[in-house]
């Protein structure tokens, strides 16, 4: 199990910048996945959900592996 408070306390300014960039990229992935599925299948919500949950699950899995 990971300790979120410990991770946040040990973050440097560079770490915060990297985390902000990753969060911004996550939003872009959600948007692009929605546009892709809307063009391909006419359903934007499914792609947005996949774009939201898949990176989130990968992030949580990596936190547990730390």
Rosetta blueprint (number, residue, H / E / L):
1 X L
2 X L
3 X L
4 X H
5 X H
6 X H
7 X H
8 X H
9 X H
10 X L
11 X L
12 X L
13 X H
14 X H
15 X H
16 X H
17 X H
18 X H
19 X H
20 X H
21 X H
22 X H
23 X H
24 X H
25 X H
26 X H
27 X H
28 X H
29 X H
30 X H
31 X H
32 X H
33 X H
34 X H
35 X H
36 X H
37 X H
38 X H
39 X H
40 X H
41 X H
42 X L
43 X L
44 X H
45 X H
46 X H
47 X H
48 X H
49 X H
50 X H
51 X H
52 X H
53 X H
54 X H
55 X H
56 X H
57 X H
58 X H
59 X H
60 X H
61 X H
62 X H
63 X H
64 X H
65 X H
66 X L
